[in-house]
Amino acid sequence: MLQQLIEQCQLGNGFAQRRLYDQYANRLFRVGLRYVRHEADAEEVLMNAFLKIFRSLSGFVYRDDKGLEAWMKRVVTNEALQFLRARQSLPLFAGAEADEPPATPTDLPDAGLDAEQIYDLIRQLPPGYRTVFNLYAIDGYSHREIAEQLCISENTSKSQLSKARALLQSWLTTNGYEHESRRTS
């Protein structure tokens, strides 16, 4: 019945738009929050993204639920990147800020990590690292696509990803978590 909801949204039905928003807002909010650290900023990203989604739905061709969600996630991701660019909070180039990562998070648990704790660690990465990590490791962009999207070189994208992974691994190792291949029994 999602296809019928989309058709109603395309006709400008406010009730249908509200239902679509209610159905996807939480998931899309978390997509935005992966890129921006503050919930208020993620709310702004979400609202701007939904405005674009509703304006662009007239040209959207519904194929299936997964395609719709993927398209909406892409809109939110692009909106989050635009938000970061507008606030000049996307330092992607090696420099003092990128080379001096924040201190190790202090709120790591004593037992195994769950998805929410990993999500929180990723959110603590510096903006450039976090952005490239999210685009590559979570959203599935290639380094070429990331480079085009962020106006950087592919090598810069690869470097930022490598630094993000190293920093995450360092945080985990410092707090007693090691990758299985590194453990000795």
Disulfide bonds with the S-S distance in Angstrom:
none
